[in-house]
Structures are given as structure tokens and as C-alpha cells.
Amino acid sequence: MHKAVVPTHPEFRAEARFQRTSPQKAKLVLDLIKGLRVEKAVTVAAFTNKRIAPVVEKVLRSAVANAQHLSDERGLDIDIDNLYVKTAIANEGPRMKRIRPAPMGRAFRYQRRIAHIIITVAEKRPTVAIEAAAETPEHATSAPKKTAGKKAVAKKAPAKKSAAKKAPAKKATAK
């Protein structure tokens, strides 16, 4: 009756929720790995000197494991070596409200932020435009284009500033 639709470009995701860091700090590491191939992204995350970097690496490895597992389970033909990081997001989780002692018996409130880290990987497919560009002959692309009947308009050179003239030095008169 109802057939399962297999997407042409499947995406695989993993997430780490309720991580004790602010989303702003997590985004610093996630921006480093966005768009990279998975093997390079794992290396970058492993050698990044931020406290959240090991968590990001673990989530990335989990997304790759999800891709491998689901491709075996669904019978998809996915090349694990050809995966790249499609999206890497740090969303804000619930904030923990805390109180800090202040002078004269008062209290200041502050908030501890929590992040939800979501990483999506997908398989990199070659685009048709790249293949078409490779098939064009070199002489067709390297030849300069000529315009018929139009002269190139020369840009005006900026006006040179002249140095201010100095007043002539006064001659000392000898008496």
C-alpha cells in the first residue's frame, strides 16, 4: 500500500543535549568544522584547544556511526569516506538560575547557559556544473572577450596634492 521513499541525498545527524557551556562558546568550535570533510573535521576538533572540543568530536563521530549503521540497515550505498559536515549548530537549552552573594547582605542573580549541539553529515556528490566545466576545451575559456565598436573608458587619475609653498627665509642684514 504505502511505499517508503528513500531520499536522494540522505543526511545523518547526532546531537549532544544539555552541555554545560554557552552556545556562543560552542559555536566557536562548530564554525571551524562546518563544510569540512569528516576526517579533516575530526582532526580539527581533536586539536582545538577549547573545553567543548572533545564533546564536538564525540558528536561528529556519533553522526558518522549513525550514517554507517543506517546505510547498512536501509541498504543505502553510502561512501563513509565521502561524508562532509553539512550543518553544525549550537542551540540554547534551559538556563540555570543561580545566586551570588553581594555586599551588604544582598544577592546578585546570574544564569548558567546550556547548549544543545547538533551535527548533520551528508555525502558529497559531484555537481553537474563541475563535470561540464571540465569537458570544455582550454582555448575557449582562456581567450579574451572582444567587444565590437566600444572603446574602453580610461579612469581619471586622482589629482596630486601639491606641497605647500614655504615662505622665503628672511635674510639677515649686517650693519
Number of C-alpha atoms within 10 A of each C-alpha: 3 4 5 6 6 9 7 6 10 14 17 21 21 21 19 17 15 16 18 16 17 19 20 14 14 26 18 14 22 25 12 14 26 19 14 16 19 25 17 13 21 20 12 17 22 16 11 14 11 13 12 20 20 16 16 25 22 17 21 28 18 18 24 26 16 17 26 17 12 15 17 12 9 9 9 13 9 18 13 16 12 13 21 22 27 20 17 25 18 24 17 18 18 12 15 11 10 11 11 9 10 10 7 6 6 9 12 10 10 12 11 12 18 21 24 20 24 20 25 21 26 24 21 16 9 8 8 8 8 9 10 9 11 9 8 10 9 10 8 8 10 8 8 8 7 7 8 6 6 7 7 7 6 6 6 6 6 6 6 6 6 6 6 6 6 6 6 6 6 6 6 6 5 4 3
